[in-house]
Structures are given as structure tokens and as C-alpha cells.
Amino acid sequence: MVMHKHIRLTPHDRQKIWQLWQTGEYKVSRLAEMYRVSRPTIYKTLARARKQEFVPRRSVNNRFRSLKYGLKRLAKVERELEEKRKREARRYNKSYPGELVHFESKRLPLIKGEDQSLPREYLFVAIDDFSRELYAGIFPDKTQYSAELFLRQVADESLYTIEYTYSDNGKEFRGVSEHAFVKTCAELGIGQKFTRSIDLRPMAKQNARSSRLWRCGTRRKRSVIERVARSACCASLTSTTRSSPTKALTG
């Protein structure tokens, strides 16, 4: 007989409960208190004892042990994994090299021991979305002209035609028609795509509203504190005047 280690009533306990119950001297509440179980457990034990069942029942649900259930579960997991791979493929993968190239720029950190007053350099990176081929270049600034030079470098070194560039809305990548990077894209026949900009006006309104509420709450708290302090001073002065008028007047 297999029983788990946290079982509340062993077969011997069940038989003893049945014997005590048959004597008529023990009630359900007392048996529950003696064996430290709930009253419904005692009622269930007595109901099974009437059928001479003193051994804990095994689970009759054999569904989890069957091969059919295992195959169904495996098929469900495979479908979920396939759908996940499809979502990732639609989101990140392109059909051929050059269809979309990501451009990004980042200011390089200072090396240990360098002076803080030294001019900082900027890293420009381009990654093809299909082949994951990477291009990098270090430039002295983060301007549209550095971005233009880097774009020409990538266009010269790549073995495929770039159709679209994908970047953020930084000033080095986006601008008017006379913008150096935009002008070079038009010259090379490259389209531009940008990350979706977030409208910060509702957030700014919410922050302004929160700050106004906080200021109003602070003013109210301050006025309440001043009112309480003023009343406390008045009460103290009144009690002092009543106890010793001469001392209150002379200070």
C-alpha cells in the first residue's frame, strides 16, 4: 500500500475512529479534536468505515497515465511552439538581404583613466535584418554629416542593395529634404522607416495634473498643521493665563 507522507489518518487511525464511534461515548467533534482533523473528515471516514473501507482510496483518474492523453498534450505543446515561432518570424525576420537595415548611434563611454574634459566619440552601427550582418564606424560627433558618411560606407561595403533604412527619430537620421542623411538616402534610392513616435502630451498633462494635486495636498496639509499649531498655542496661552495671570502678562 502506497501512502503519501503527509496523510492525516492512517488505516489504523480509521479503524480506531470507527471503534470509538461504535461505543457511543465519542462524538464527531471530540474525535476531530483527538485526531486533529476537521469534522467533515471524520464524517467521511465514518461513511467509508460503514463499507469496511479503512485504506485510503487511490485516484481513479487514469487519464494522466494513458498514452492517448500524453500524445494530445504533446500535440498541443507543438502547436503552441509553432505559433510562437511564426509570431517571431513575422516580427523579426525579413525575406532577403537589404530589405531592411537598422541604423543606430551611441555615445562611447570613457576608458578608465581618460580625462572627463576630452571630447566623446560616437559609435554608428548598421545591422541587416535578414542576414544579421553588422557594420560599425566610430565618428567624432553625432551629426547628420557623420550619419551620411556612415551610410555611404555601409552602401559601399555591402554586397547587396539596401532598400530601406530603419532608425529612431534622432536628428542625425531624420530631417527636411536638405538633411545630409535624408539627401543621401534619396540619392542612393534608399527609403526610410522610423520607429513609431510616442505622443508625450497626454503624459505631460497627467504629470502636470499630478504635480498640481500634490502641491494642493501639500498646501492643505500645511494649512491644517498651522491651524492645529495655532489652536494649540491659544489653548496653552489660555491655560497659562487662568493659572497665573500676572506671570502670563509679564512673560
BABA-698459 format. One record per residue (C-alpha): residue in one letter; x, y, z. Coordinates in nm, 2 decimals, padded with zeros to 4 digits. Layout:
// residues N
<pt res="a" c1="X" c2="Y" c3="Z"/>
...
//
This chain:
// residues 251
<pt res="m" c1="00.00" c2="00.00" c3="00.00"/>
<pt res="v" c1="00.14" c2="00.34" c3="-00.11"/>
<pt res="m" c1="00.06" c2="00.65" c3="00.10"/>
<pt res="h" c1="00.20" c2="01.00" c3="00.09"/>
<pt res="k" c1="00.40" c2="01.12" c3="00.38"/>
<pt res="h" c1="00.15" c2="01.40" c3="00.48"/>
<pt res="i" c1="-00.15" c2="01.17" c3="00.52"/>
<pt res="r" c1="-00.37" c2="01.27" c3="00.81"/>
<pt res="l" c1="-00.53" c2="00.94" c3="00.90"/>
<pt res="t" c1="-00.36" c2="00.61" c3="00.86"/>
<pt res="p" c1="-00.56" c2="00.28" c3="00.82"/>
<pt res="h" c1="-00.51" c2="00.21" c3="01.19"/>
<pt res="d" c1="-00.64" c2="00.55" c3="01.28"/>
<pt res="r" c1="-00.95" c2="00.50" c3="01.07"/>
<pt res="q" c1="-01.02" c2="00.16" c3="01.23"/>
<pt res="k" c1="-00.98" c2="00.32" c3="01.58"/>
<pt res="i" c1="-01.21" c2="00.61" c3="01.50"/>
<pt res="w" c1="-01.48" c2="00.35" c3="01.38"/>
<pt res="q" c1="-01.44" c2="00.15" c3="01.70"/>
<pt res="l" c1="-01.46" c2="00.46" c3="01.92"/>
<pt res="w" c1="-01.77" c2="00.58" c3="01.73"/>
<pt res="q" c1="-01.94" c2="00.25" c3="01.78"/>
<pt res="t" c1="-01.90" c2="00.27" c3="02.15"/>
<pt res="g" c1="-02.13" c2="00.57" c3="02.15"/>
<pt res="e" c1="-01.92" c2="00.76" c3="02.40"/>
<pt res="y" c1="-01.74" c2="00.97" c3="02.15"/>
<pt res="k" c1="-01.89" c2="01.24" c3="01.93"/>
<pt res="v" c1="-01.77" c2="01.37" c3="01.60"/>
<pt res="s" c1="-01.63" c2="01.69" c3="01.75"/>
<pt res="r" c1="-01.43" c2="01.50" c3="02.01"/>
<pt res="l" c1="-01.29" c2="01.26" c3="01.75"/>
<pt res="a" c1="-01.19" c2="01.55" c3="01.53"/>
<pt res="e" c1="-01.02" c2="01.72" c3="01.83"/>
<pt res="m" c1="-00.84" c2="01.39" c3="01.92"/>
<pt res="y" c1="-00.70" c2="01.32" c3="01.57"/>
<pt res="r" c1="-00.65" c2="01.69" c3="01.48"/>
<pt res="v" c1="-00.87" c2="01.68" c3="01.17"/>
<pt res="s" c1="-01.18" c2="01.86" c3="01.06"/>
<pt res="r" c1="-01.53" c2="01.73" c3="01.13"/>
<pt res="p" c1="-01.61" c2="01.67" c3="00.76"/>
<pt res="t" c1="-01.30" c2="01.44" c3="00.75"/>
<pt res="i" c1="-01.44" c2="01.24" c3="01.04"/>
<pt res="y" c1="-01.78" c2="01.22" c3="00.87"/>
<pt res="k" c1="-01.62" c2="01.10" c3="00.55"/>
<pt res="t" c1="-01.41" c2="00.84" c3="00.74"/>
<pt res="l" c1="-01.72" c2="00.70" c3="00.92"/>
<pt res="a" c1="-01.91" c2="00.68" c3="00.59"/>
<pt res="r" c1="-01.63" c2="00.48" c3="00.44"/>
<pt res="a" c1="-01.59" c2="00.27" c3="00.75"/>
<pt res="r" c1="-01.96" c2="00.16" c3="00.72"/>
<pt res="k" c1="-01.85" c2="00.00" c3="00.39"/>
<pt res="q" c1="-01.54" c2="-00.15" c3="00.56"/>
<pt res="e" c1="-01.31" c2="00.08" c3="00.38"/>
<pt res="f" c1="-01.02" c2="00.17" c3="00.60"/>
<pt res="v" c1="-00.75" c2="00.21" c3="00.34"/>
<pt res="p" c1="-00.71" c2="00.54" c3="00.16"/>
<pt res="r" c1="-00.85" c2="00.53" c3="-00.19"/>
<pt res="r" c1="-00.63" c2="00.56" c3="-00.49"/>
<pt res="s" c1="-00.71" c2="00.81" c3="-00.77"/>
<pt res="v" c1="-00.94" c2="00.66" c3="-01.02"/>
<pt res="n" c1="-00.85" c2="00.92" c3="-01.28"/>
<pt res="n" c1="-00.61" c2="00.73" c3="-01.51"/>
<pt res="r" c1="-00.63" c2="01.00" c3="-01.78"/>
<pt res="f" c1="-00.28" c2="01.13" c3="-01.70"/>
<pt res="r" c1="-00.12" c2="00.79" c3="-01.72"/>
<pt res="s" c1="-00.26" c2="00.70" c3="-02.06"/>
<pt res="l" c1="-00.07" c2="00.72" c3="-02.39"/>
<pt res="k" c1="-00.36" c2="00.89" c3="-02.56"/>
<pt res="y" c1="-00.35" c2="01.18" c3="-02.32"/>
<pt res="g" c1="00.02" c2="01.22" c3="-02.35"/>
<pt res="l" c1="00.00" c2="01.24" c3="-02.73"/>
<pt res="k" c1="-00.27" c2="01.50" c3="-02.71"/>
<pt res="r" c1="-00.07" c2="01.71" c3="-02.47"/>
<pt res="l" c1="00.24" c2="01.68" c3="-02.69"/>
<pt res="a" c1="00.04" c2="01.79" c3="-02.99"/>
<pt res="k" c1="-00.09" c2="02.09" c3="-02.80"/>
<pt res="v" c1="00.26" c2="02.19" c3="-02.70"/>
<pt res="e" c1="00.39" c2="02.15" c3="-03.05"/>
<pt res="r" c1="00.11" c2="02.38" c3="-03.19"/>
<pt res="e" c1="00.19" c2="02.64" c3="-02.93"/>
<pt res="l" c1="00.56" c2="02.63" c3="-03.01"/>
<pt res="e" c1="00.49" c2="02.66" c3="-03.39"/>
<pt res="e" c1="00.26" c2="02.96" c3="-03.34"/>
<pt res="k" c1="00.53" c2="03.12" c3="-03.13"/>
<pt res="r" c1="00.79" c2="03.07" c3="-03.40"/>
<pt res="k" c1="00.55" c2="03.21" c3="-03.66"/>
<pt res="r" c1="00.49" c2="03.52" c3="-03.45"/>
<pt res="e" c1="00.87" c2="03.57" c3="-03.40"/>
<pt res="a" c1="00.93" c2="03.52" c3="-03.77"/>
<pt res="r" c1="00.67" c2="03.77" c3="-03.87"/>
<pt res="r" c1="00.81" c2="04.02" c3="-03.63"/>
<pt res="y" c1="01.18" c2="04.00" c3="-03.68"/>
<pt res="n" c1="01.28" c2="03.82" c3="-04.00"/>
<pt res="k" c1="01.28" c2="03.96" c3="-04.35"/>
<pt res="s" c1="01.28" c2="03.77" c3="-04.68"/>
<pt res="y" c1="01.61" c2="03.87" c3="-04.83"/>
<pt res="p" c1="01.92" c2="04.08" c3="-04.75"/>
<pt res="g" c1="01.90" c2="04.45" c3="-04.78"/>
<pt res="e" c1="01.52" c2="04.46" c3="-04.74"/>
<pt res="l" c1="01.56" c2="04.65" c3="-04.41"/>
<pt res="v" c1="01.88" c2="04.77" c3="-04.24"/>
<pt res="h" c1="01.87" c2="04.90" c3="-03.88"/>
<pt res="f" c1="02.08" c2="05.21" c3="-03.81"/>
<pt res="e" c1="02.17" c2="05.32" c3="-03.45"/>
<pt res="s" c1="02.42" c2="05.56" c3="-03.29"/>
<pt res="k" c1="02.56" c2="05.56" c3="-02.93"/>
<pt res="r" c1="02.80" c2="05.77" c3="-02.74"/>
<pt res="l" c1="03.10" c2="05.57" c3="-02.64"/>
<pt res="p" c1="03.20" c2="05.57" c3="-02.26"/>
<pt res="l" c1="03.53" c2="05.70" c3="-02.14"/>
<pt res="i" c1="03.80" c2="05.45" c3="-02.09"/>
<pt res="k" c1="03.94" c2="05.41" c3="-01.74"/>
<pt res="g" c1="04.20" c2="05.68" c3="-01.68"/>
<pt res="e" c1="04.07" c2="05.92" c3="-01.95"/>
<pt res="d" c1="04.01" c2="06.28" c3="-01.87"/>
<pt res="q" c1="03.64" c2="06.39" c3="-01.84"/>
<pt res="s" c1="03.71" c2="06.70" c3="-02.05"/>
<pt res="l" c1="03.82" c2="06.50" c3="-02.35"/>
<pt res="p" c1="03.57" c2="06.50" c3="-02.65"/>
<pt res="r" c1="03.35" c2="06.20" c3="-02.67"/>
<pt res="e" c1="03.33" c2="05.97" c3="-02.97"/>
<pt res="y" c1="03.02" c2="05.81" c3="-03.12"/>
<pt res="l" c1="02.96" c2="05.46" c3="-03.25"/>
<pt res="f" c1="02.74" c2="05.41" c3="-03.55"/>
<pt res="v" c1="02.60" c2="05.06" c3="-03.61"/>
<pt res="a" c1="02.40" c2="04.91" c3="-03.90"/>
<pt res="i" c1="02.26" c2="04.56" c3="-03.89"/>
<pt res="d" c1="02.08" c2="04.38" c3="-04.18"/>
<pt res="d" c1="01.75" c2="04.24" c3="-04.06"/>
<pt res="f" c1="01.77" c2="03.92" c3="-04.27"/>
<pt res="s" c1="02.14" c2="03.82" c3="-04.26"/>
<pt res="r" c1="02.23" c2="03.99" c3="-03.93"/>
<pt res="e" c1="02.54" c2="04.13" c3="-04.09"/>
<pt res="l" c1="02.68" c2="04.41" c3="-03.89"/>
<pt res="y" c1="02.86" c2="04.73" c3="-03.99"/>
<pt res="a" c1="03.02" c2="04.97" c3="-03.75"/>
<pt res="g" c1="03.21" c2="05.30" c3="-03.75"/>
<pt res="i" c1="03.34" c2="05.55" c3="-03.50"/>
<pt res="f" c1="03.30" c2="05.92" c3="-03.56"/>
<pt res="p" c1="03.39" c2="06.23" c3="-03.37"/>
<pt res="d" c1="03.03" c2="06.36" c3="-03.34"/>
<pt res="k" c1="02.67" c2="06.26" c3="-03.37"/>
<pt res="t" c1="02.56" c2="06.49" c3="-03.66"/>
<pt res="q" c1="02.38" c2="06.43" c3="-03.99"/>
<pt res="y" c1="02.71" c2="06.45" c3="-04.17"/>
<pt res="s" c1="02.86" c2="06.17" c3="-03.97"/>
<pt res="a" c1="02.55" c2="05.97" c3="-04.04"/>
<pt res="e" c1="02.58" c2="06.04" c3="-04.41"/>
<pt res="l" c1="02.94" c2="05.92" c3="-04.41"/>
<pt res="f" c1="02.85" c2="05.61" c3="-04.23"/>
<pt res="l" c1="02.56" c2="05.54" c3="-04.48"/>
<pt res="r" c1="02.79" c2="05.57" c3="-04.77"/>
<pt res="q" c1="03.04" c2="05.34" c3="-04.60"/>
<pt res="v" c1="02.77" c2="05.08" c3="-04.55"/>
<pt res="a" c1="02.64" c2="05.11" c3="-04.91"/>
<pt res="d" c1="03.00" c2="05.07" c3="-05.05"/>
<pt res="e" c1="03.08" c2="04.77" c3="-04.83"/>
<pt res="s" c1="02.76" c2="04.58" c3="-04.85"/>
<pt res="l" c1="02.72" c2="04.31" c3="-05.13"/>
<pt res="y" c1="02.35" c2="04.38" c3="-05.17"/>
<pt res="t" c1="02.13" c2="04.67" c3="-05.24"/>
<pt res="i" c1="01.98" c2="04.84" c3="-04.94"/>
<pt res="e" c1="01.61" c2="04.91" c3="-04.99"/>
<pt res="y" c1="01.51" c2="05.07" c3="-04.66"/>
<pt res="t" c1="01.68" c2="05.21" c3="-04.35"/>
<pt res="y" c1="01.52" c2="05.17" c3="-04.01"/>
<pt res="s" c1="01.62" c2="05.41" c3="-03.73"/>
<pt res="d" c1="01.49" c2="05.62" c3="-03.45"/>
<pt res="n" c1="01.37" c2="05.98" c3="-03.48"/>
<pt res="g" c1="01.71" c2="06.13" c3="-03.40"/>
<pt res="k" c1="01.83" c2="06.45" c3="-03.56"/>
<pt res="e" c1="02.12" c2="06.26" c3="-03.73"/>
<pt res="f" c1="01.88" c2="06.04" c3="-03.92"/>
<pt res="r" c1="01.56" c2="06.24" c3="-03.98"/>
<pt res="g" c1="01.50" c2="06.59" c3="-04.11"/>
<pt res="v" c1="01.40" c2="06.80" c3="-04.41"/>
<pt res="s" c1="01.49" c2="06.73" c3="-04.77"/>
<pt res="e" c1="01.82" c2="06.92" c3="-04.74"/>
<pt res="h" c1="01.92" c2="06.70" c3="-04.45"/>
<pt res="a" c1="02.25" c2="06.52" c3="-04.53"/>
<pt res="f" c1="02.14" c2="06.17" c3="-04.44"/>
<pt res="v" c1="01.80" c2="06.22" c3="-04.60"/>
<pt res="k" c1="01.95" c2="06.36" c3="-04.91"/>
<pt res="t" c1="02.20" c2="06.07" c3="-04.94"/>
<pt res="c" c1="01.92" c2="05.82" c3="-04.90"/>
<pt res="a" c1="01.73" c2="05.99" c3="-05.18"/>
<pt res="e" c1="02.04" c2="05.99" c3="-05.40"/>
<pt res="l" c1="02.11" c2="05.62" c3="-05.34"/>
<pt res="g" c1="01.74" c2="05.53" c3="-05.39"/>
<pt res="i" c1="01.70" c2="05.41" c3="-05.03"/>
<pt res="g" c1="01.38" c2="05.45" c3="-04.84"/>
<pt res="q" c1="01.35" c2="05.54" c3="-04.48"/>
<pt res="k" c1="01.14" c2="05.39" c3="-04.20"/>
<pt res="f" c1="01.13" c2="05.52" c3="-03.84"/>
<pt res="t" c1="01.03" c2="05.39" c3="-03.51"/>
<pt res="r" c1="00.68" c2="05.49" c3="-03.41"/>
<pt res="s" c1="00.69" c2="05.81" c3="-03.21"/>
<pt res="i" c1="00.50" c2="05.83" c3="-02.88"/>
<pt res="d" c1="00.28" c2="06.13" c3="-02.82"/>
<pt res="l" c1="00.40" c2="06.26" c3="-02.48"/>
<pt res="r" c1="00.14" c2="06.53" c3="-02.45"/>
<pt res="p" c1="-00.11" c2="06.32" c3="-02.25"/>
<pt res="m" c1="00.17" c2="06.20" c3="-02.03"/>
<pt res="a" c1="00.28" c2="06.56" c3="-01.98"/>
<pt res="k" c1="-00.08" c2="06.66" c3="-01.89"/>
<pt res="q" c1="-00.10" c2="06.37" c3="-01.65"/>
<pt res="n" c1="00.23" c2="06.47" c3="-01.48"/>
<pt res="a" c1="00.12" c2="06.83" c3="-01.46"/>
<pt res="r" c1="-00.21" c2="06.73" c3="-01.31"/>
<pt res="s" c1="-00.04" c2="06.51" c3="-01.06"/>
<pt res="s" c1="00.20" c2="06.78" c3="-00.96"/>
<pt res="r" c1="-00.09" c2="07.03" c3="-00.91"/>
<pt res="l" c1="-00.27" c2="06.78" c3="-00.69"/>
<pt res="w" c1="00.05" c2="06.72" c3="-00.49"/>
<pt res="r" c1="00.10" c2="07.09" c3="-00.44"/>
<pt res="c" c1="-00.26" c2="07.14" c3="-00.34"/>
<pt res="g" c1="-00.24" c2="06.85" c3="-00.10"/>
<pt res="t" c1="00.09" c2="06.99" c3="00.04"/>
<pt res="r" c1="-00.08" c2="07.33" c3="00.09"/>
<pt res="r" c1="-00.38" c2="07.17" c3="00.26"/>
<pt res="k" c1="-00.16" c2="06.97" c3="00.49"/>
<pt res="r" c1="00.04" c2="07.28" c3="00.58"/>
<pt res="s" c1="-00.27" c2="07.49" c3="00.65"/>
<pt res="v" c1="-00.41" c2="07.21" c3="00.87"/>
<pt res="i" c1="-00.08" c2="07.19" c3="01.06"/>
<pt res="e" c1="-00.07" c2="07.56" c3="01.10"/>
<pt res="r" c1="-00.43" c2="07.57" c3="01.22"/>
<pt res="v" c1="-00.36" c2="07.29" c3="01.47"/>
<pt res="a" c1="-00.05" c2="07.46" c3="01.60"/>
<pt res="r" c1="-00.23" c2="07.80" c3="01.63"/>
<pt res="s" c1="-00.51" c2="07.64" c3="01.83"/>
<pt res="a" c1="-00.26" c2="07.46" c3="02.05"/>
<pt res="c" c1="-00.08" c2="07.78" c3="02.12"/>
<pt res="c" c1="-00.41" c2="07.96" c3="02.20"/>
<pt res="a" c1="-00.51" c2="07.68" c3="02.43"/>
<pt res="s" c1="-00.17" c2="07.69" c3="02.61"/>
<pt res="l" c1="-00.19" c2="08.07" c3="02.65"/>
<pt res="t" c1="-00.54" c2="08.04" c3="02.79"/>
<pt res="s" c1="-00.45" c2="07.78" c3="03.04"/>
<pt res="t" c1="-00.14" c2="07.98" c3="03.14"/>
<pt res="t" c1="-00.35" c2="08.30" c3="03.19"/>
<pt res="r" c1="-00.60" c2="08.12" c3="03.40"/>
<pt res="s" c1="-00.34" c2="07.96" c3="03.63"/>
<pt res="s" c1="-00.12" c2="08.27" c3="03.67"/>
<pt res="p" c1="-00.25" c2="08.60" c3="03.51"/>
<pt res="t" c1="00.05" c2="08.80" c3="03.64"/>
<pt res="k" c1="00.31" c2="08.56" c3="03.50"/>
<pt res="a" c1="00.13" c2="08.55" c3="03.16"/>
<pt res="l" c1="00.13" c2="08.93" c3="03.14"/>
<pt res="t" c1="00.49" c2="08.98" c3="03.25"/>
<pt res="g" c1="00.61" c2="08.69" c3="03.03"/>
//
